[in-house]
Every structure is written in C-alpha cells, then in structure tokens.
Amino acid sequence: MVYLDNSATTKPWPEVLDAYYKVASDYFGNPSSLHHPGVEAETLLSKGRASVAQLLNVNAEEIVFTSGGTESNNTAIKGIAMEHQERGKHLITSSVEHPSVMQAFQALESFGFDVTYVDVDQEGRVSVEDVLHAVREDTILVSIIHVNSELGTINPVEDIAQALTAFPKLFFHTDHVQGAGHVPLNLQGVDLCTISAHKIHGLKGTGVLFVRRGTSLSPLFHGGSQEQQYRAGTENVPGITAMAKALRLSENERQQQNGRLEHLKQNLIHRLQDLEGAVVNTPQRGSAPHIVNVSFPGMKPEVLVQELTRNHIHVSTKSACSSKLQEPSAVLLAAGVGMERASSAIRASFSHDTKEREVDEFVRILQKAVSEMMLVMGEKK
Ligand SMILES: Cc1ncc(COP(=O)(O)O)c(C=O)c1O
C-alpha cells in the first residue's frame, strides 16, 4: 500500500504505541487523586507537559492538553471571544482556514460578533498588510492558519505576530496543525497555538493548545479544575505521554531528514507539471514539504481517488473533515483559481517514511487513470 494522505492522519510511531500501552496499563491512576497511583499519573502528566513545552520553547504552564485540533481551535477562538467581548466584538481570520476555525467564527457571528475574513492570493497566502489593514479599535482576536491544509502554502505567521505586537490588546492565534513536525514556527508574539497529535504520528483524540501566560479565556467545558481551569475533564495521560513522544520523534526526524521531503515534493511537482490535463495548485516556493495539490479540470476528483485506491494508492480530495462532501474546495475557490480547478483537485501528502518509489508509483497510476478518463471524456463529446 502507498499511503499518501498524511495530512488527513498519520500512522503512529511504534514507540508512541508502546508508550501509550505502558502508561495505560501500569499508570492508570487519575492524576487528580491524592493517593500513590494518582501521584504517579500526575508525575507523568507533568513530564509530558514539560517535554511539549521544551519542544515548543515555551513554559510548561502555558501548555493546555485537549482532545485535538478541533477542540484547541474552538477553545482558543470562542474562549477569547467570550472572555473579552466587553472590549470589542470584532474578530479577524482568513478565507482559507480549516473548518474547525471557519465554523467557530461562523458560530460567533450568530452570537453578534463581527468577523472579517481576509482574502488570500492565488497561492492561498494571506498578506501581513491585509491583516493589519483589517484591524480596528474593537478587534480582540486574529486567527491565521500557519500551513494551509489543502495547498501546503505557508502563511507569514511569524511576521503577522510581530506586526500585531503594535496592538497589545488583541490576541493572535494560529492553527499549526499541518505545520507541526514539518515547518518550524517561532511562537514569539503568538498568544495561542493549536497542535494535533494524530498529524505527527501520535494518537487521535489528543492535542495541545498553547496559551501564553497572561492570556485569559473562557473554557468551553466546565466541571473540573484540570489544565489550569481551561479544560475540565480527567486528562488522557497515556495519550498525552504518547503525544509528547510523537512530537519529539517528529522533530528529530525533520532535522535528520534535512530537506528530503522538500526534494520529493519538488520532484512530484515537476512531474505533475508535465502531465497532460494537470494544473498544480501547490506553490513551488513557500509551501510545506509534505503537501502537493493538483487539479484535473473537467474530471471528478472522487473518481481519480477511487481509481488510485483500487490500485492501493491512497490520497484525498481535500481536507479530511470535508472530503466526503462532493463540493468544490472552499480553499481553492477563495484562492480565486476558478470553479473548474476548485472542483477537480486531489491532494497527496507525505510523511517521514514516504519513499521515492512510492511517489513514482503514484505518478504512474495517476497518469494511467487520467489518460483513461480523458479518453472517456473525448468519446462523450
Ligand atoms: C489545519 C487543521 N486544523 C485542524 C484540524 C483538526 O484536527 P483534529 O482532527 O485533531 O480535530 C485539522 C485536521 O484535519 C487540520 O488539518
């Protein structure tokens, strides 16, 4: 099998599964309990927190463990909006966010918040100037995705964070789910940052929300004082230990591979540029090393995905949360590439263990499937 859908989810590292099993079986105490098993679990929780904090170069008390990217995004966005609404009800995001950000903002609009959706260029990139231009007296939150989940485009999040320090009263959040383990991010100037474990070979149902010291937000869940009161509920200690391990292994791998995935990506982009009927959507420069998005105008992407999967090659049409909806990609539409390209895109995404021969096999089968579809389309004309 050739698995090229690592932006949807990744295969857990064996070490991550071992860590989960060991903690779940040997240290099952509730970390809030006062007895010995509870203290042992609390010690492991603290170790996991310290390890994640060290990798992100922040303080341990700034790490909040959640159930994943969706919860971290909702907590950050709704939490800031609810807590600081007295100061203003204006929020800023981009037109190419993941649904867990987009729909959180849409929900807030129904509660009377005013949201500005900053446009992007044809590569799906937000400009620092456009974000700054949108800031108003009553803006309390800006949220901009780091690496676009469909295109791989990298947004200038560090520059935006820097520029927004001129507005000390507003908070800046970034969704770093697709960037983690692939595109380093300096959190200086960032107030809130989302990471999800299952995108970095950790386990589903675990995530991180970095909350800068001095940032207050309303929790989504009430009922316990866990996670600095930001996230009530007994912590998933085995999952958190496994996530800390996954983050460390992914970061080590990124450093050791030293540009191997970028090389694979460039190679794939070149070959797709030569493929009849293909239009590459991922920008060749300024994109993450693991995502390549390509359109086949006039063709149904679901049919291509099905044909590939019949040949044991697994890619997706768009972001996993919306890929079952046979609608054009909202991200590509926002990038202004037109309906034909937005309705015919597929995404291949690599992991640290994707091999060159797997990419070759993908191109070979794709080429065959596209030629066959072109023949059928020609006959129908
Ligand atoms: C950019 C981005 N943000 C958030 C999420 C949601 O993360 P999770 O699946 O952990 O809820 C995803 C998952 O596809 C994503 O790609």
Ligand as a Chemical Component Dictionary entry (heavy atoms), coordinates in Angstrom:
data_LIG
# 
_chem_comp.id                   LIG 
_chem_comp.type                 NON-POLYMER 
_chem_comp.pdbx_formal_charge   0 
_chem_comp.three_letter_code    LIG 
# 
loop_
_chem_comp_atom.comp_id 
_chem_comp_atom.atom_id 
_chem_comp_atom.alt_atom_id 
_chem_comp_atom.type_symbol 
_chem_comp_atom.charge 
_chem_comp_atom.model_Cartn_x 
_chem_comp_atom.model_Cartn_y 
_chem_comp_atom.model_Cartn_z 
_chem_comp_atom.pdbx_ordinal 
LIG C1 C1 C 0 -5.270 22.634 9.697  1  
LIG C2 C2 C 0 -6.098 21.742 10.561 2  
LIG N1 N1 N 0 -6.635 22.230 11.680 3  
LIG C3 C3 C 0 -7.372 21.479 12.499 4  
LIG C4 C4 C 0 -7.627 20.149 12.222 5  
LIG C5 C5 C 0 -8.471 19.330 13.154 6  
LIG O1 O1 O 0 -7.659 18.497 13.947 7  
LIG P1 P1 P 0 -8.270 17.220 14.687 8  
LIG O2 O2 O 0 -8.517 16.175 13.647 9  
LIG O3 O3 O 0 -7.215 16.818 15.676 10 
LIG O4 O4 O 0 -9.526 17.652 15.368 11 
LIG C6 C6 C 0 -7.086 19.586 11.046 12 
LIG C7 C7 C 0 -7.381 18.191 10.679 13 
LIG O5 O5 O 0 -7.597 17.868 9.533  14 
LIG C8 C8 C 0 -6.293 20.410 10.201 15 
LIG O6 O6 O 0 -5.748 19.937 9.078  16 
# 
loop_
_chem_comp_bond.comp_id 
_chem_comp_bond.atom_id_1 
_chem_comp_bond.atom_id_2 
_chem_comp_bond.value_order 
_chem_comp_bond.pdbx_ordinal 
LIG C1 C2 SING 1  
LIG C2 N1 SING 2  
LIG C2 C8 DOUB 3  
LIG N1 C3 DOUB 4  
LIG C3 C4 SING 5  
LIG C4 C5 SING 6  
LIG C4 C6 DOUB 7  
LIG C5 O1 SING 8  
LIG O1 P1 SING 9  
LIG P1 O2 DOUB 10 
LIG P1 O3 SING 11 
LIG P1 O4 SING 12 
LIG C6 C7 SING 13 
LIG C6 C8 SING 14 
LIG C7 O5 DOUB 15 
LIG C8 O6 SING 16 
# 
